[in-house]
Amino acid sequence: MIIPNGYEYWLVTNFEKGPVQSKWYRAESSKSSQSEYFAELNVIGVTKATIDKFQYLHHLNKYSEKVTWFDFAWDAVKRSRYHIFPNHSALNIKFRVVNDS
């Protein structure tokens, strides 16, 4: 089926058992062959949520770290100071921390 953003593909299991017991799997993609493939993956239970759960979220948990805003800013300025200030070869950068509370 053609939709405004590409193609939509449907697979139905237990179609002959009627609307109560049949199950419909839908997928969409900008390419017709991909939409069929995504629908087949949905039938076996591989969805975007499943992939996120087992791959992406695992990667984030394993490799992410919490960085404070100050440390992030310090790293950005320290690494990029020659791009930010190309005419100054040796800069002495100091931060003054102000607590607004």
Phi, psi and omega in degrees: 000134179268132176238170184304326183260009181147232185234149178237136183228138181237139169237142182233130174256148180055042182300320184291345180275357175095177186293337182284319185259348179281155180232134184252137179238125184241143174215152176222151181200166176280349178239136185296320181293326179291322181297322177295317179297316179297322177296319178297321176296322178298323180299320181271005173093008178265102179243176178300321179297321178295316179297316177301317183297315187267340184244296187295311182293325175297317179298315179298316180296326184281322190248356183271155175217151180271127181240134178290156180301319180298314180297320178297313180296317180300314178298317181297316181290318182297318181283330186254009187298328180284335174280324179286319181237077186292339183271356182245113183281324180235103180258144174249101185262129177229142177251144174247118183270127180242127177264118184275002184275000000 
